[in-house]
Amino acid sequence: MSKTKLTINDNGSVKIEGDFEIVDKQGNAYGLQGRTVLSICRCGLSNNKPFCDGSHRGHFEHEAVAFDLPPKKV
């Protein structure tokens, strides 16, 4: 099984690569048709939510720079 990797793209989607399943709030799986790479919408403009359709172009700005979260609360 390959490790799942999420990449937060500048001004756009979250790219998911690897072995994953995407389900709705009731736990029903989306039919991914064997895809091992796809993009999830972050801007809310996609007509194909939760998947990205490129609608963010020119309408969503975010520079993705990694940082450390504060310590986990105990």
N, CA, C and O atoms as a Tinker XYZ file with bonds, in Angstrom:
   296  protein
     1  N      0.849000   -1.175000    0.000000    73     2
     2  CA     0.000000    0.000000    0.000000    64     1     3
     3  C      0.899000    1.244000    0.000000    63     2     4     5
     4  O      1.815000    1.355000    0.815000    81     3
     5  N      0.630000    2.165000   -0.912000    73     3     6
     6  CA     1.435000    3.379000   -0.969000    64     5     7
     7  C      0.943000    4.405000    0.048000    63     6     8     9
     8  O     -0.232000    4.429000    0.414000    81     7
     9  N      1.848000    5.232000    0.484000    73     7    10
    10  CA     1.544000    6.296000    1.432000    64     9    11
    11  C      0.712000    7.368000    0.726000    63    10    12    13
    12  O      1.006000    7.726000   -0.415000    81    11
    13  N     -0.312000    7.876000    1.387000    73    11    14
    14  CA    -1.137000    8.936000    0.820000    64    13    15
    15  C     -0.452000   10.272000    1.034000    63    14    16    17
    16  O      0.026000   10.562000    2.130000    81    15
    17  N     -0.404000   11.088000   -0.016000    73    15    18
    18  CA     0.247000   12.398000    0.050000    64    17    19
    19  C     -0.754000   13.463000   -0.381000    63    18    20    21
    20  O     -1.387000   13.342000   -1.430000    81    19
    21  N     -0.894000   14.510000    0.437000    73    19    22
    22  CA    -1.724000   15.668000    0.098000    64    21    23
    23  C     -0.802000   16.846000   -0.145000    63    22    24    25
    24  O      0.051000   17.160000    0.685000    81    23
    25  N     -0.976000   17.504000   -1.295000    73    23    26
    26  CA    -0.183000   18.681000   -1.630000    64    25    27
    27  C     -1.118000   19.875000   -1.701000    63    26    28    29
    28  O     -2.081000   19.875000   -2.468000    81    27
    29  N     -0.830000   20.908000   -0.888000    73    27    30
    30  CA    -1.630000   22.130000   -0.891000    64    29    31
    31  C     -1.035000   23.034000   -1.963000    63    30    32    33
    32  O      0.067000   23.557000   -1.795000    81    31
    33  N     -1.751000   23.218000   -3.050000    73    31    34
    34  CA    -1.256000   24.010000   -4.172000    64    33    35
    35  C     -1.488000   25.495000   -3.948000    63    34    36    37
    36  O     -2.510000   25.895000   -3.391000    81    35
    37  N     -0.521000   26.322000   -4.390000    73    35    38
    38  CA    -0.720000   27.769000   -4.369000    64    37    39
    39  C     -1.963000   28.114000   -5.194000    63    38    40    41
    40  O     -2.161000   27.575000   -6.283000    81    39
    41  N     -2.788000   29.004000   -4.675000    73    39    42
    42  CA    -3.936000   29.540000   -5.417000    64    41    43
    43  C     -4.831000   28.465000   -6.014000    63    42    44    45
    44  O     -5.389000   28.658000   -7.095000    81    43
    45  N     -4.976000   27.336000   -5.330000    73    43    46
    46  CA    -5.788000   26.289000   -5.930000    64    45    47
    47  C     -6.132000   25.144000   -5.008000    63    46    48    49
    48  O     -6.371000   25.318000   -3.814000    81    47
    49  N     -6.147000   23.984000   -5.595000    73    47    50
    50  CA    -6.694000   22.776000   -4.982000    64    49    51
    51  C     -5.745000   22.087000   -4.006000    63    50    52    53
    52  O     -4.608000   22.508000   -3.792000    81    51
    53  N     -6.269000   21.007000   -3.422000    73    51    54
    54  CA    -5.469000   20.057000   -2.659000    64    53    55
    55  C     -5.346000   18.815000   -3.534000    63    54    56    57
    56  O     -6.344000   18.170000   -3.857000    81    55
    57  N     -4.125000   18.488000   -3.910000    73    55    58
    58  CA    -3.868000   17.304000   -4.731000    64    57    59
    59  C     -3.662000   16.111000   -3.810000    63    58    60    61
    60  O     -2.881000   16.182000   -2.861000    81    59
    61  N     -4.366000   15.011000   -4.091000    73    59    62
    62  CA    -4.257000   13.782000   -3.308000    64    61    63
    63  C     -3.645000   12.713000   -4.197000    63    62    64    65
    64  O     -4.089000   12.495000   -5.325000    81    63
    65  N     -2.614000   12.046000   -3.672000    73    63    66
    66  CA    -1.943000   10.976000   -4.414000    64    65    67
    67  C     -1.770000    9.767000   -3.508000    63    66    68    69
    68  O     -1.485000    9.918000   -2.320000    81    67
    69  N     -1.940000    8.577000   -4.054000    73    67    70
    70  CA    -1.694000    7.361000   -3.289000    64    69    71
    71  C     -2.927000    6.493000   -3.186000    63    70    72    73
    72  O     -3.776000    6.471000   -4.078000    81    71
    73  N     -3.005000    5.783000   -2.082000    73    71    74
    74  CA    -4.119000    4.875000   -1.815000    64    73    75
    75  C     -5.081000    5.590000   -0.870000    63    74    76    77
    76  O     -4.751000    5.809000    0.296000    81    75
    77  N     -6.256000    5.954000   -1.354000    73    75    78
    78  CA    -7.212000    6.694000   -0.532000    64    77    79
    79  C     -8.642000    6.379000   -0.951000    63    78    80    81
    80  O     -8.900000    5.843000   -2.029000    81    79
    81  N     -9.548000    6.729000   -0.066000    73    79    82
    82  CA   -10.989000    6.625000   -0.314000    64    81    83
    83  C    -11.583000    7.962000    0.107000    63    82    84    85
    84  O    -11.150000    8.547000    1.100000    81    83
    85  N    -12.562000    8.446000   -0.632000    73    83    86
    86  CA   -13.256000    9.680000   -0.271000    64    85    87
    87  C    -14.721000    9.328000   -0.056000    63    86    88    89
    88  O    -15.358000    8.716000   -0.913000    81    87
    89  N    -15.249000    9.726000    1.109000    73    87    90
    90  CA   -16.634000    9.417000    1.450000    64    89    91
    91  C    -17.390000   10.702000    1.787000    63    90    92    93
    92  O    -16.787000   11.704000    2.172000    81    91
    93  N    -18.722000   10.662000    1.636000    73    91    94
    94  CA   -19.554000   11.797000    2.030000    64    93    95
    95  C    -19.855000   11.705000    3.529000    63    94    96    97
    96  O    -19.372000   10.797000    4.204000    81    95
    97  N    -20.648000   12.640000    4.047000    73    95    98
    98  CA   -20.882000   12.674000    5.496000    64    97    99
    99  C    -21.626000   11.451000    6.023000    63    98   100   101
   100  O    -21.582000   11.177000    7.222000    81    99
   101  N    -22.306000   10.712000    5.150000    73    99   102
   102  CA   -22.971000    9.481000    5.580000    64   101   103
   103  C    -22.061000    8.258000    5.454000    63   102   104   105
   104  O    -22.454000    7.145000    5.803000    81   103
   105  N    -20.845000    8.473000    4.954000    73   103   106
   106  CA   -19.913000    7.359000    4.798000    64   105   107
   107  C    -19.991000    6.668000    3.456000    63   106   108   109
   108  O    -19.338000    5.643000    3.259000    81   107
   109  N    -20.778000    7.201000    2.514000    73   107   110
   110  CA   -20.887000    6.626000    1.177000    64   109   111
   111  C    -19.677000    7.025000    0.341000    63   110   112   113
   112  O    -19.330000    8.204000    0.267000    81   111
   113  N    -19.041000    6.048000   -0.284000    73   111   114
   114  CA   -17.831000    6.299000   -1.065000    64   113   115
   115  C    -18.163000    6.893000   -2.433000    63   114   116   117
   116  O    -19.107000    6.475000   -3.103000    81   115
   117  N    -17.352000    7.885000   -2.828000    73   115   118
   118  CA   -17.423000    8.413000   -4.197000    64   117   119
   119  C    -16.788000    7.382000   -5.114000    63   118   120   121
   120  O    -15.798000    6.750000   -4.744000    81   119
   121  N    -17.341000    7.205000   -6.300000    73   119   122
   122  CA   -16.793000    6.279000   -7.293000    64   121   123
   123  C    -15.626000    6.926000   -8.016000    63   122   124   125
   124  O    -15.827000    7.708000   -8.944000    81   123
   125  N    -14.420000    6.610000   -7.602000    73   123   126
   126  CA   -13.226000    7.261000   -8.144000    64   125   127
   127  C    -12.685000    6.575000   -9.389000    63   126   128   129
   128  O    -11.719000    7.051000   -9.985000    81   127
   129  N    -13.287000    5.474000   -9.785000    73   127   130
   130  CA   -12.934000    4.769000  -11.016000    64   129   131
   131  C    -11.450000    4.438000  -11.111000    63   130   132   133
   132  O    -10.846000    4.544000  -12.179000    81   131
   133  N    -10.869000    4.036000   -9.981000    73   131   134
   134  CA    -9.477000    3.593000   -9.957000    64   133   135
   135  C     -8.440000    4.697000   -9.904000    63   134   136   137
   136  O     -7.244000    4.415000   -9.976000    81   135
   137  N     -8.863000    5.943000   -9.781000    73   135   138
   138  CA    -7.891000    7.043000   -9.737000    64   137   139
   139  C     -7.020000    6.956000   -8.489000    63   138   140   141
   140  O     -7.499000    6.628000   -7.403000    81   139
   141  N     -5.738000    7.256000   -8.662000    73   139   142
   142  CA    -4.804000    7.322000   -7.548000    64   141   143
   143  C     -4.272000    8.745000   -7.378000    63   142   144   145
   144  O     -3.463000    9.002000   -6.486000    81   143
   145  N     -4.719000    9.661000   -8.221000    73   143   146
   146  CA    -4.381000   11.076000   -8.127000    64   145   147
   147  C     -5.620000   11.872000   -8.506000    63   146   148   149
   148  O     -6.246000   11.601000   -9.531000    81   147
   149  N     -5.977000   12.855000   -7.682000    73   147   150
   150  CA    -7.043000   13.789000   -8.031000    64   149   151
   151  C     -6.925000   15.027000   -7.168000    63   150   152   153
   152  O     -6.128000   15.060000   -6.230000    81   151
   153  N     -7.714000   16.049000   -7.477000    73   151   154
   154  CA    -7.643000   17.313000   -6.738000    64   153   155
   155  C     -8.987000   17.651000   -6.120000    63   154   156   157
   156  O    -10.042000   17.473000   -6.730000    81   155
   157  N     -8.918000   18.147000   -4.881000    73   155   158
   158  CA   -10.097000   18.552000   -4.122000    64   157   159
   159  C    -10.180000   20.080000   -4.125000    63   158   160   161
   160  O     -9.168000   20.762000   -3.965000    81   159
   161  N    -11.389000   20.610000   -4.307000    73   159   162
   162  CA   -11.629000   22.050000   -4.333000    64   161   163
   163  C    -11.380000   22.670000   -2.963000    63   162   164   165
   164  O    -11.812000   22.127000   -1.946000    81   163
   165  N    -10.684000   23.808000   -2.933000    73   163   166
   166  CA   -10.502000   24.587000   -1.700000    64   165   167
   167  C    -11.229000   25.922000   -1.771000    63   166   168   169
   168  O    -11.493000   26.532000   -0.735000    81   167
   169  N    -11.557000   26.385000   -2.971000    73   167   170
   170  CA   -12.095000   27.741000   -3.122000    64   169   171
   171  C    -13.612000   27.807000   -3.015000    63   170   172   173
   172  O    -14.169000   28.874000   -2.759000    81   171
   173  N    -14.289000   26.673000   -3.209000    73   171   174
   174  CA   -15.748000   26.646000   -3.159000    64   173   175
   175  C    -16.430000   27.013000   -4.458000    63   174   176   177
   176  O    -17.659000   27.068000   -4.506000    81   175
   177  N    -15.670000   27.267000   -5.519000    73   175   178
   178  CA   -16.253000   27.689000   -6.796000    64   177   179
   179  C    -16.498000   26.554000   -7.788000    63   178   180   181
   180  O    -17.175000   26.760000   -8.795000    81   179
   181  N    -15.971000   25.380000   -7.532000    73   179   182
   182  CA   -16.092000   24.257000   -8.461000    64   181   183
   183  C    -17.544000   23.851000   -8.662000    63   182   184   185
   184  O    -18.330000   23.841000   -7.715000    81   183
   185  N    -17.893000   23.519000   -9.884000    73   183   186
   186  CA   -19.217000   22.972000  -10.196000    64   185   187
   187  C    -19.235000   21.459000   -9.995000    63   186   188   189
   188  O    -20.262000   20.813000  -10.202000    81   187
   189  N    -18.117000   20.908000   -9.599000    73   187   190
   190  CA   -17.954000   19.461000   -9.440000    64   189   191
   191  C    -17.472000   19.124000   -8.025000    63   190   192   193
   192  O    -16.728000   18.161000   -7.838000    81   191
   193  N    -17.898000   19.921000   -7.020000    73   191   194
   194  CA   -17.460000   19.709000   -5.633000    64   193   195
   195  C    -17.766000   18.289000   -5.183000    63   194   196   197
   196  O    -18.816000   17.757000   -5.541000    81   195
   197  N    -16.912000   17.673000   -4.432000    73   195   198
   198  CA   -15.743000   18.219000   -3.762000    64   197   199
   199  C    -14.504000   18.264000   -4.651000    63   198   200   201
   200  O    -13.433000   18.639000   -4.174000    81   199
   201  N    -14.611000   17.902000   -5.908000    73   199   202
   202  CA   -13.462000   17.836000   -6.800000    64   201   203
   203  C    -13.234000   19.176000   -7.496000    63   202   204   205
   204  O    -14.174000   19.920000   -7.775000    81   203
   205  N    -11.964000   19.461000   -7.769000    73   203   206
   206  CA   -11.577000   20.712000   -8.410000    64   205   207
   207  C    -11.858000   20.640000   -9.917000    63   206   208   209
   208  O    -11.572000   19.632000  -10.563000    81   207
   209  N    -12.420000   21.720000  -10.464000    73   207   210
   210  CA   -12.617000   21.798000  -11.914000    64   209   211
   211  C    -11.880000   22.995000  -12.526000    63   210   212   213
   212  O    -12.087000   23.322000  -13.695000    81   211
   213  N    -11.023000   23.641000  -11.737000    73   211   214
   214  CA   -10.238000   24.761000  -12.230000    64   213   215
   215  C    -10.916000   26.114000  -12.107000    63   214   216   217
   216  O    -10.356000   27.118000  -12.548000    81   215
   217  N    -12.108000   26.173000  -11.521000    73   215   218
   218  CA   -12.844000   27.435000  -11.394000    64   217   219
   219  C    -12.125000   28.469000  -10.541000    63   218   220   221
   220  O    -12.441000   29.656000  -10.617000    81   219
   221  N    -11.162000   28.039000   -9.730000    73   219   222
   222  CA   -10.431000   28.946000   -8.839000    64   221   223
   223  C     -9.534000   29.925000   -9.591000    63   222   224   225
   224  O     -9.183000   30.970000   -9.042000    81   223
   225  N     -9.161000   29.625000  -10.807000    73   223   226
   226  CA    -8.193000   30.452000  -11.539000    64   225   227
   227  C     -8.634000   31.913000  -11.572000    63   226   228   229
   228  O     -9.687000   32.253000  -12.111000    81   227
   229  N     -7.799000   32.764000  -10.981000    73   227   230
   230  CA    -8.068000   34.192000  -10.954000    64   229   231
   231  C     -9.038000   34.638000   -9.875000    63   230   232   233
   232  O     -9.349000   35.826000   -9.785000    81   231
   233  N     -9.531000   33.701000   -9.044000    73   231   234
   234  CA   -10.539000   34.025000   -8.034000    64   233   235
   235  C    -10.152000   33.588000   -6.627000    63   234   236   237
   236  O    -10.937000   33.764000   -5.694000    81   235
   237  N     -8.968000   33.024000   -6.454000    73   235   238
   238  CA    -8.589000   32.453000   -5.167000    64   237   239
   239  C     -7.093000   32.632000   -4.991000    63   238   240   241
   240  O     -6.307000   32.185000   -5.826000    81   239
   241  N     -6.698000   33.281000   -3.912000    73   239   242
   242  CA    -5.275000   33.496000   -3.668000    64   241   243
   243  C     -4.867000   32.943000   -2.315000    63   242   244   245
   244  O     -5.445000   33.289000   -1.285000    81   243
   245  N     -3.874000   32.090000   -2.333000    73   243   246
   246  CA    -3.288000   31.561000   -1.100000    64   245   247
   247  C     -1.931000   30.992000   -1.442000    63   246   248   249
   248  O     -1.823000   30.089000   -2.272000    81   247
   249  N     -0.888000   31.513000   -0.807000    73   247   250
   250  CA     0.448000   30.969000   -0.995000    64   249   251
   251  C      0.641000   29.855000    0.020000    63   250   252   253
   252  O      0.634000   30.098000    1.227000    81   251
   253  N      0.811000   28.654000   -0.462000    73   251   254
   254  CA     0.952000   27.487000    0.411000    64   253   255
   255  C      2.389000   27.371000    0.901000    63   254   256   257
   256  O      3.291000   27.027000    0.138000    81   255
   257  N      2.587000   27.660000    2.177000    73   255   258
   258  CA     3.904000   27.555000    2.805000    64   257   259
   259  C      3.728000   26.732000    4.082000    63   258   260   261
   260  O      2.923000   27.083000    4.945000    81   259
   261  N      4.471000   25.654000    4.198000    73   259   262
   262  CA     4.353000   24.768000    5.361000    64   261   263
   263  C      4.804000   25.464000    6.641000    63   262   264   265
   264  O      5.710000   26.297000    6.622000    81   263
   265  N      4.158000   25.113000    7.754000    73   263   266
   266  CA     4.523000   25.633000    9.071000    64   265   267
   267  C      4.173000   24.591000   10.115000    63   266   268   269
   268  O      3.428000   23.650000    9.842000    81   267
   269  N      4.714000   24.763000   11.313000    73   267   270
   270  CA     4.438000   23.833000   12.406000    64   269   271
   271  C      3.206000   24.300000   13.174000    63   270   272   273
   272  O      3.083000   25.479000   13.506000    81   271
   273  N      2.306000   23.378000   13.451000    73   271   274
   274  CA     1.163000   23.665000   14.305000    64   273   275
   275  C      1.636000   23.770000   15.753000    63   274   276   277
   276  O      2.697000   23.251000   16.098000    81   275
   277  N      0.847000   24.444000   16.606000    73   275   278
   278  CA     1.210000   24.462000   18.029000    64   277   279
   279  C      1.090000   23.054000   18.598000    63   278   280   281
   280  O      0.441000   22.198000   17.997000    81   279
   281  N      1.707000   22.808000   19.747000    73   279   282
   282  CA     1.639000   21.472000   20.347000    64   281   283
   283  C      0.188000   21.006000   20.522000    63   282   284   285
   284  O     -0.711000   21.798000   20.803000    81   283
   285  N     -0.002000   19.719000   20.349000    73   283   286
   286  CA    -1.322000   19.100000   20.509000    64   285   287
   287  C     -1.766000   19.224000   21.957000    63   286   288   289
   288  O     -0.989000   18.977000   22.880000    81   287
   289  N     -3.038000   19.615000   22.149000    73   287   290
   290  CA    -3.570000   19.721000   23.513000    64   289   291
   291  C     -3.792000   18.341000   24.087000    63   290   292   293
   292  O     -4.209000   17.418000   23.388000    81   291
   293  N     -3.507000   18.214000   25.369000    73   291   294
   294  CA    -3.609000   16.914000   26.026000    64   293   295
   295  C     -4.899000   16.813000   26.791000    63   294   296
   296  O     -5.169000   15.787000   27.415000    81   295
